């Protein structure tokens, strides 16, 4: 039963954004009474924290799958630039701005996840000391979110060019990762 409410809250965040999230809306989406929601979750913040934790578990799973893939750099980029993930992240950030406990959980898990990404990227780009892993991870995360946010507004100027640069970098880094003695592909 508890997961029905978590599912419903996450779906509302995806469909309507943080503005649509209320105990009444979540209970209705779950097909349950509001009182039952408060039986499983003391507060709405507790429910949102459950959503955040579940999203983080899925993100960690996708991260591990990306690292195990044939092209981990590309898979990590895809993870960071996933439109659905970026949109949900924006909604949770909007909630976190006003709720300290949710903000603390998001920051804690984001710091942990970023450290994991930096460690993995450092290994994958060990041959490219001129590109610090922390900077690459930050650029990938920021660019992915910005493209999703701007696309949602209908602003796409420069997106194609930025994605072309990412594509060239992925090809270059990937080629050098596989065989450090080969030349990068022609642009």
Secondary structure as GFF3:
##gff-version 3
##sequence-region A 1 187
A	DSSP	alpha_helix	2	15	.	.	.	ID=ss1
A	DSSP	three_ten_helix	18	20	.	.	.	ID=ss2
A	DSSP	alpha_helix	23	30	.	.	.	ID=ss3
A	DSSP	alpha_helix	34	40	.	.	.	ID=ss4
A	DSSP	alpha_helix	44	68	.	.	.	ID=ss5
A	DSSP	alpha_helix	72	80	.	.	.	ID=ss6
A	DSSP	alpha_helix	83	96	.	.	.	ID=ss7
A	DSSP	alpha_helix	100	124	.	.	.	ID=ss8
A	DSSP	alpha_helix	133	153	.	.	.	ID=ss9
A	DSSP	alpha_helix	159	178	.	.	.	ID=ss10
###
